[in-house]
Amino acid sequence: MGKAIQHVLLPRKQLSAYLEYGQAAMTNNICEQTIRNFTIRRKNWQFSTSPKEADISATIYNIIETYKVNSLEPYPYLTYLLKLPNMDFKIHPGLPQQVMHWSEQLQNICK
């Protein structure tokens, strides 16, 4: 019983830090939930049949998470990208800027 009480009293300062600082969270659940999707996908990338396939999956995931962070819907963006024809960037030099998340046209499509 004494060991159990000592186990509670020793880290008391660290355990009560969230009471002293209003911005400190009591648990790290928010962080855990935020990285859960990435860790699941990381496990899935291990089973990719080729490095190229894993790179493609990681790129798509990166695009989706970028849109989520910027409060945009990723699905309309991906469908917009897939509907674009195979354009030559030499003929259309402004195209890369038009398909980025800061483009006003895409923000109207993806909100």
C-alpha positions as CSV (number, residue, x, y, z in Angstrom):
1,M,0.0,0.0,0.0
2,G,2.9,2.3,0.8
3,K,4.4,1.8,-2.7
4,A,1.0,2.6,-4.3
5,I,0.7,5.9,-2.3
6,Q,4.3,6.8,-3.1
7,H,3.7,6.0,-6.8
8,V,0.9,8.6,-6.8
9,L,2.7,11.3,-4.8
10,L,6.1,11.3,-6.7
11,P,4.8,12.5,-10.1
12,R,2.2,14.8,-8.5
13,K,3.8,17.9,-9.9
14,Q,3.8,16.6,-13.4
15,L,0.3,15.1,-13.1
16,S,-1.2,18.4,-11.9
17,A,0.5,20.7,-14.4
18,Y,-2.7,20.9,-16.4
19,L,-4.3,22.5,-13.4
20,E,-1.7,25.3,-13.2
21,Y,-1.6,26.0,-16.9
22,G,-5.0,26.5,-18.6
23,Q,-3.7,25.6,-22.0
24,A,-2.1,22.3,-21.0
25,A,-4.3,19.3,-21.8
26,M,-5.0,16.7,-19.2
27,T,-4.5,13.9,-21.8
28,N,-2.8,13.5,-25.1
29,N,-5.9,12.1,-26.8
30,I,-6.1,15.0,-29.3
31,C,-2.6,14.2,-30.5
32,E,-3.3,10.5,-30.6
33,Q,-6.4,11.0,-32.7
34,T,-4.6,13.4,-35.0
35,I,-1.8,10.9,-35.9
36,R,-4.0,7.8,-36.0
37,N,-4.8,8.1,-39.7
38,F,-1.2,8.5,-40.6
39,T,-0.1,5.5,-38.5
40,I,-2.7,3.3,-40.1
41,R,-1.6,4.4,-43.6
42,R,2.0,3.9,-42.7
43,K,1.3,0.3,-41.8
44,N,-0.6,-0.1,-45.2
45,W,2.3,1.4,-47.1
46,Q,4.5,-1.5,-45.9
47,F,2.4,-3.8,-48.0
48,S,2.6,-1.8,-51.2
49,T,3.8,-3.9,-54.1
50,S,6.3,-1.4,-55.2
51,P,8.0,1.8,-54.0
52,K,6.2,3.8,-56.7
53,E,2.8,2.6,-55.4
54,A,3.8,3.6,-51.9
55,D,4.9,7.1,-53.1
56,I,1.6,7.5,-54.9
57,S,-0.4,6.6,-51.8
58,A,1.6,8.9,-49.7
59,T,1.2,11.8,-52.2
60,I,-2.6,11.3,-52.3
61,Y,-2.7,11.2,-48.5
62,N,-0.6,14.3,-48.3
63,I,-3.0,16.2,-50.6
64,I,-6.0,15.0,-48.6
65,E,-4.5,16.1,-45.3
66,T,-3.4,19.5,-46.7
67,Y,-7.0,20.2,-47.8
68,K,-8.4,19.1,-44.4
69,V,-6.0,21.5,-42.6
70,N,-7.1,24.3,-44.8
71,S,-10.8,23.6,-44.1
72,L,-11.5,22.4,-47.7
73,E,-13.2,19.3,-48.9
74,P,-10.6,16.9,-50.5
75,Y,-13.1,14.9,-52.5
76,P,-14.1,17.7,-54.9
77,Y,-10.5,18.6,-55.3
78,L,-9.5,15.1,-56.3
79,T,-12.4,14.8,-58.7
80,Y,-11.3,18.2,-60.2
81,L,-7.8,16.9,-60.7
82,L,-8.9,13.7,-62.3
83,K,-11.1,15.5,-64.8
84,L,-8.2,17.7,-66.0
85,P,-6.9,16.5,-69.3
86,N,-3.2,15.7,-69.7
87,M,-2.1,19.2,-70.1
88,D,1.4,20.4,-71.2
89,F,2.8,22.7,-68.6
90,K,4.8,24.5,-71.3
91,I,1.6,25.5,-73.0
92,H,-0.2,26.2,-69.7
93,P,2.5,27.6,-67.4
94,G,-0.1,28.9,-64.9
95,L,-1.8,25.5,-64.4
96,P,0.2,24.5,-61.3
97,Q,-0.9,27.6,-59.5
98,Q,-4.5,27.1,-60.4
99,V,-4.6,23.6,-58.8
100,M,-3.1,24.6,-55.5
101,H,-5.2,24.9,-52.4
102,W,-4.8,28.7,-52.3
103,S,-6.4,29.2,-55.7
104,E,-9.6,31.2,-55.4
105,Q,-11.3,29.0,-58.1
106,L,-10.5,25.8,-56.1
107,Q,-11.5,27.3,-52.8
108,N,-14.9,28.0,-54.3
109,I,-15.2,24.5,-55.6
110,C,-14.0,22.8,-52.4
111,K,-15.8,24.7,-49.6
